[in-house]
Amino acid sequence: MSNVTNLNQFRKTKARAEKRAKADENAVKFGRTKAQKALEKAQAEKAKRDLDGKSTT
């Protein structure tokens, strides 16, 4: 006898796999490492401090 396959479970598993593949693809395309995020944040804060220090109001 063959095994019984639950089609709903099969469909959900397939959808999860496709979603995971798309997420991995986007992570490669758009993702940044934690170090890159920290560097950009530090640069933005330094630029803001420099700009605030130069303002003459």
MMTF fields as JSON, N, C-alpha, C and O atoms, coordinates in Angstrom:
{
  "mmtfVersion": "1.0.0",
  "mmtfProducer": "UNKNOWN",
  "numBonds": 227,
  "numAtoms": 228,
  "numGroups": 57,
  "numChains": 1,
  "numModels": 1,
  "chainsPerModel": [1],
  "groupsPerChain": [57],
  "chainIdList": ["A"],
  "bondAtomList": [4, 2, 8, 6, 12, 10, 16, 14, 20, 18, 24, 22, 28, 26, 32, 30, 36, 34, 40, 38, 44, 42, 48, 46, 52, 50, 56, 54, 60, 58, 64, 62, 68, 66, 72, 70, 76, 74, 80, 78, 84, 82, 88, 86, 92, 90, 96, 94, 100, 98, 104, 102, 108, 106, 112, 110, 116, 114, 120, 118, 124, 122, 128, 126, 132, 130, 136, 134, 140, 138, 144, 142, 148, 146, 152, 150, 156, 154, 160, 158, 164, 162, 168, 166, 172, 170, 176, 174, 180, 178, 184, 182, 188, 186, 192, 190, 196, 194, 200, 198, 204, 202, 208, 206, 212, 210, 216, 214, 220, 218, 224, 222],
  "bondOrderList": [1, 1, 1, 1, 1, 1, 1, 1, 1, 1, 1, 1, 1, 1, 1, 1, 1, 1, 1, 1, 1, 1, 1, 1, 1, 1, 1, 1, 1, 1, 1, 1, 1, 1, 1, 1, 1, 1, 1, 1, 1, 1, 1, 1, 1, 1, 1, 1, 1, 1, 1, 1, 1, 1, 1, 1],
  "groupList": [{"groupName": "MET", "atomNameList": ["N", "CA", "C", "O"], "elementList": ["N", "C", "C", "O"], "formalChargeList": [0, 0, 0, 0], "bondAtomList": [1, 0, 2, 1, 3, 2], "bondOrderList": [1, 1, 2], "singleLetterCode": "M", "chemCompType": "L-PEPTIDE LINKING"}, {"groupName": "SER", "atomNameList": ["N", "CA", "C", "O"], "elementList": ["N", "C", "C", "O"], "formalChargeList": [0, 0, 0, 0], "bondAtomList": [1, 0, 2, 1, 3, 2], "bondOrderList": [1, 1, 2], "singleLetterCode": "S", "chemCompType": "L-PEPTIDE LINKING"}, {"groupName": "ASN", "atomNameList": ["N", "CA", "C", "O"], "elementList": ["N", "C", "C", "O"], "formalChargeList": [0, 0, 0, 0], "bondAtomList": [1, 0, 2, 1, 3, 2], "bondOrderList": [1, 1, 2], "singleLetterCode": "N", "chemCompType": "L-PEPTIDE LINKING"}, {"groupName": "VAL", "atomNameList": ["N", "CA", "C", "O"], "elementList": ["N", "C", "C", "O"], "formalChargeList": [0, 0, 0, 0], "bondAtomList": [1, 0, 2, 1, 3, 2], "bondOrderList": [1, 1, 2], "singleLetterCode": "V", "chemCompType": "L-PEPTIDE LINKING"}, {"groupName": "THR", "atomNameList": ["N", "CA", "C", "O"], "elementList": ["N", "C", "C", "O"], "formalChargeList": [0, 0, 0, 0], "bondAtomList": [1, 0, 2, 1, 3, 2], "bondOrderList": [1, 1, 2], "singleLetterCode": "T", "chemCompType": "L-PEPTIDE LINKING"}, {"groupName": "LEU", "atomNameList": ["N", "CA", "C", "O"], "elementList": ["N", "C", "C", "O"], "formalChargeList": [0, 0, 0, 0], "bondAtomList": [1, 0, 2, 1, 3, 2], "bondOrderList": [1, 1, 2], "singleLetterCode": "L", "chemCompType": "L-PEPTIDE LINKING"}, {"groupName": "GLN", "atomNameList": ["N", "CA", "C", "O"], "elementList": ["N", "C", "C", "O"], "formalChargeList": [0, 0, 0, 0], "bondAtomList": [1, 0, 2, 1, 3, 2], "bondOrderList": [1, 1, 2], "singleLetterCode": "Q", "chemCompType": "L-PEPTIDE LINKING"}, {"groupName": "PHE", "atomNameList": ["N", "CA", "C", "O"], "elementList": ["N", "C", "C", "O"], "formalChargeList": [0, 0, 0, 0], "bondAtomList": [1, 0, 2, 1, 3, 2], "bondOrderList": [1, 1, 2], "singleLetterCode": "F", "chemCompType": "L-PEPTIDE LINKING"}, {"groupName": "ARG", "atomNameList": ["N", "CA", "C", "O"], "elementList": ["N", "C", "C", "O"], "formalChargeList": [0, 0, 0, 0], "bondAtomList": [1, 0, 2, 1, 3, 2], "bondOrderList": [1, 1, 2], "singleLetterCode": "R", "chemCompType": "L-PEPTIDE LINKING"}, {"groupName": "LYS", "atomNameList": ["N", "CA", "C", "O"], "elementList": ["N", "C", "C", "O"], "formalChargeList": [0, 0, 0, 0], "bondAtomList": [1, 0, 2, 1, 3, 2], "bondOrderList": [1, 1, 2], "singleLetterCode": "K", "chemCompType": "L-PEPTIDE LINKING"}, {"groupName": "ALA", "atomNameList": ["N", "CA", "C", "O"], "elementList": ["N", "C", "C", "O"], "formalChargeList": [0, 0, 0, 0], "bondAtomList": [1, 0, 2, 1, 3, 2], "bondOrderList": [1, 1, 2], "singleLetterCode": "A", "chemCompType": "L-PEPTIDE LINKING"}, {"groupName": "GLU", "atomNameList": ["N", "CA", "C", "O"], "elementList": ["N", "C", "C", "O"], "formalChargeList": [0, 0, 0, 0], "bondAtomList": [1, 0, 2, 1, 3, 2], "bondOrderList": [1, 1, 2], "singleLetterCode": "E", "chemCompType": "L-PEPTIDE LINKING"}, {"groupName": "ASP", "atomNameList": ["N", "CA", "C", "O"], "elementList": ["N", "C", "C", "O"], "formalChargeList": [0, 0, 0, 0], "bondAtomList": [1, 0, 2, 1, 3, 2], "bondOrderList": [1, 1, 2], "singleLetterCode": "D", "chemCompType": "L-PEPTIDE LINKING"}, {"groupName": "GLY", "atomNameList": ["N", "CA", "C", "O"], "elementList": ["N", "C", "C", "O"], "formalChargeList": [0, 0, 0, 0], "bondAtomList": [1, 0, 2, 1, 3, 2], "bondOrderList": [1, 1, 2], "singleLetterCode": "G", "chemCompType": "PEPTIDE LINKING"}],
  "groupTypeList": [0, 1, 2, 3, 4, 2, 5, 2, 6, 7, 8, 9, 4, 9, 10, 8, 10, 11, 9, 8, 10, 9, 10, 12, 11, 2, 10, 3, 9, 7, 13, 8, 4, 9, 10, 6, 9, 10, 5, 11, 9, 10, 6, 10, 11, 9, 10, 9, 8, 12, 5, 12, 13, 9, 1, 4, 4],
  "groupIdList": [1, 2, 3, 4, 5, 6, 7, 8, 9, 10, 11, 12, 13, 14, 15, 16, 17, 18, 19, 20, 21, 22, 23, 24, 25, 26, 27, 28, 29, 30, 31, 32, 33, 34, 35, 36, 37, 38, 39, 40, 41, 42, 43, 44, 45, 46, 47, 48, 49, 50, 51, 52, 53, 54, 55, 56, 57],
  "secStructList": [7, 7, 7, 7, 7, 7, 2, 2, 2, 2, 2, 2, 2, 2, 2, 2, 2, 2, 2, 2, 2, 2, 2, 2, 2, 2, 2, 2, 2, 2, 7, 7, 7, 2, 2, 2, 2, 2, 2, 2, 2, 2, 2, 2, 2, 2, 2, 2, 2, 2, 2, 2, 2, 2, 7, 7, 7],
  "xCoordList": [0.824, 0.0, 0.868, 1.998, 0.317, 1.053, 0.735, -0.257, 1.57, 1.352, 0.312, 0.226, -0.471, -1.485, -0.81, -0.068, -1.084, -0.478, -1.562, -2.577, -1.332, -2.25, -1.906, -0.846, -2.791, -2.505, -2.39, -1.601, -3.156, -3.048, -1.672, -1.052, -1.21, 0.108, 1.191, 2.145, 1.046, 2.006, 2.04, 3.117, 0.872, 0.768, 1.422, 2.144, 1.159, 1.736, 3.254, 3.968, 3.746, 5.191, 5.853, 6.92, 5.227, 5.767, 5.777, 6.746, 4.714, 4.626, 5.698, 6.314, 5.926, 6.966, 8.342, 9.151, 8.607, 9.905, 10.116, 11.208, 9.075, 9.18, 9.405, 10.202, 8.696, 8.838, 10.252, 10.855, 10.769, 12.116, 13.153, 14.12, 12.959, 13.889, 13.871, 14.921, 12.69, 12.567, 13.236, 13.894, 13.071, 13.687, 15.206, 15.892, 15.731, 17.175, 17.706, 18.768, 16.965, 17.357, 17.382, 18.311, 16.371, 16.317, 17.413, 17.952, 17.744, 18.801, 20.134, 20.936, 20.369, 21.612, 21.592, 22.603, 20.441, 20.334, 20.353, 21.027, 19.62, 19.421, 20.02, 20.127, 20.404, 20.822, 22.159, 23.029, 22.294, 23.554, 23.921, 23.048, 25.205, 25.638, 25.444, 25.234, 25.52, 25.37, 26.471, 26.224, 27.672, 28.797, 28.55, 28.853, 28.005, 27.715, 26.658, 26.774, 25.626, 24.579, 25.158, 24.828, 26.021, 26.625, 27.52, 27.517, 28.279, 29.153, 28.333, 28.674, 27.273, 26.438, 25.773, 25.647, 25.347, 24.734, 25.762, 25.448, 26.974, 28.029, 28.373, 28.577, 28.439, 28.736, 27.638, 27.929, 26.38, 25.261, 25.285, 25.036, 25.587, 25.654, 26.797, 26.635, 27.942, 29.084, 28.749, 29.077, 28.1, 27.71, 26.753, 26.858, 25.827, 24.871, 25.594, 25.313, 26.529, 27.295, 28.115, 28.161, 28.764, 29.571, 28.701, 29.091, 27.537, 26.649, 26.142, 26.076, 25.781, 25.317, 26.427, 26.152, 27.646, 28.765, 29.096, 29.679, 28.748, 29.086, 27.962, 28.15, 26.808, 25.692, 25.908, 26.398, 25.543, 25.69, 24.312, 23.902, 23.612, 22.284, 22.28, 21.238],
  "yCoordList": [-1.186, 0.0, 1.249, 1.246, 2.302, 3.562, 4.379, 4.131, 5.333, 6.203, 7.258, 7.716, 7.633, 8.658, 10.011, 10.231, 10.918, 12.244, 13.276, 13.331, 14.091, 15.166, 16.343, 16.951, 16.662, 17.7, 19.084, 19.903, 19.363, 20.663, 20.822, 21.881, 19.776, 19.821, 19.969, 20.725, 19.261, 19.357, 20.778, 21.316, 21.389, 22.731, 23.751, 24.644, 23.605, 24.526, 24.381, 25.38, 23.165, 22.923, 23.531, 24.135, 23.373, 23.941, 25.471, 26.102, 26.065, 27.523, 28.037, 29.071, 27.317, 27.73, 27.692, 28.597, 26.661, 26.524, 27.656, 28.215, 27.986, 29.076, 30.414, 31.236, 30.624, 31.864, 31.973, 33.046, 30.868, 30.856, 31.135, 31.858, 30.569, 30.794, 32.264, 32.85, 32.852, 34.263, 35.145, 36.129, 34.799, 35.565, 35.483, 36.485, 34.303, 34.14, 34.961, 35.577, 34.962, 35.74, 37.228, 37.935, 37.702, 39.113, 39.471, 40.577, 38.545, 38.803, 38.997, 39.841, 38.233, 38.385, 39.696, 40.391, 40.023, 41.203, 42.505, 43.46, 42.547, 43.794, 43.803, 44.862, 42.661, 42.557, 43.201, 43.304, 43.632, 44.188, 43.447, 42.993, 43.333, 42.661, 43.607, 44.808, 43.04, 43.837, 44.897, 46.023, 44.535, 45.478, 46.638, 47.786, 46.35, 47.418, 48.367, 49.583, 47.816, 48.662, 49.55, 50.734, 48.991, 49.766, 50.866, 51.986, 50.556, 51.555, 52.707, 53.872, 52.395, 53.437, 54.293, 55.507, 53.656, 54.402, 55.342, 56.498, 54.863, 55.685, 56.853, 57.972, 56.602, 57.675, 58.732, 59.927, 58.306, 59.245, 60.083, 61.288, 59.439, 60.182, 61.196, 62.317, 60.819, 61.726, 62.914, 64.057, 62.638, 63.713, 64.671, 65.884, 64.147, 64.992, 65.83, 67.021, 65.221, 65.972, 67.072, 68.202, 66.733, 67.73, 68.895, 70.058, 68.565, 69.606, 70.471, 71.693, 69.85, 70.608, 71.494, 72.595, 71.042, 71.808, 73.017, 73.979, 72.995, 74.076, 75.095, 76.13, 74.806, 75.727, 76.989, 76.931, 78.102, 79.399, 80.051, 80.784, 79.757, 80.343, 81.382, 81.977],
  "zCoordList": [0.0, 0.0, 0.0, 0.489, -0.553, -0.585, 0.661, 1.348, 0.934, 2.085, 1.739, 0.599, 2.735, 2.559, 2.737, 3.693, 1.79, 1.843, 2.117, 1.423, 3.137, 3.463, 2.553, 2.696, 1.627, 0.644, 1.267, 0.795, 2.315, 2.98, 3.617, 3.521, 4.257, 4.883, 3.813, 3.995, 2.718, 1.617, 1.059, 0.803, 0.867, 0.333, 1.276, 0.833, 2.58, 3.554, 3.618, 3.712, 3.568, 3.601, 2.378, 2.479, 1.231, -0.004, 0.069, -0.351, 0.595, 0.72, 1.67, 1.411, 2.776, 3.723, 3.081, 3.285, 2.315, 1.649, 0.637, 0.544, -0.11, -1.081, -0.377, -0.83, 0.734, 1.484, 2.063, 2.044, 2.571, 3.133, 2.053, 2.293, 0.868, -0.244, -0.659, -0.925, -0.714, -1.072, -0.014, -0.353, 1.255, 2.339, 2.266, 2.462, 1.987, 1.851, 0.679, 0.77, -0.406, -1.584, -1.257, -1.647, -0.548, -0.17, 0.825, 0.786, 1.714, 2.688, 1.978, 2.378, 0.946, 0.186, -0.594, -0.682, -1.154, -2.003, -1.194, -1.578, -0.08, 0.648, 2.05, 2.668, 2.548, 3.95, 4.237, 3.372, 5.478, 5.944, 7.225, 7.963, 7.475, 8.689, 9.87, 9.7, 11.06, 12.268, 12.349, 12.78, 11.938, 11.957, 11.0, 11.325, 9.831, 8.869, 9.419, 9.265, 10.06, 10.642, 11.736, 11.81, 12.588, 13.67, 13.112, 13.622, 12.075, 11.46, 10.875, 11.078, 10.163, 9.578, 10.65, 10.49, 11.747, 12.841, 13.471, 13.757, 13.688, 14.276, 13.357, 13.828, 12.063, 11.112, 11.111, 11.047, 11.182, 11.202, 12.475, 12.435, 13.615, 14.875, 14.848, 15.331, 14.293, 14.205, 13.298, 13.616, 12.177, 11.271, 11.964, 11.785, 12.749, 13.477, 14.517, 14.654, 15.259, 16.261, 15.594, 16.08, 14.475, 13.759, 13.283, 13.38, 12.776, 12.274, 13.424, 13.294, 14.553, 15.711, 16.269, 16.745, 16.22, 16.743, 15.887, 16.388, 14.631, 13.71, 13.54, 12.901, 14.105, 13.91, 14.74, 15.868, 14.178, 14.864, 14.931, 14.032, 16.029, 16.209, 17.257, 17.534]
}
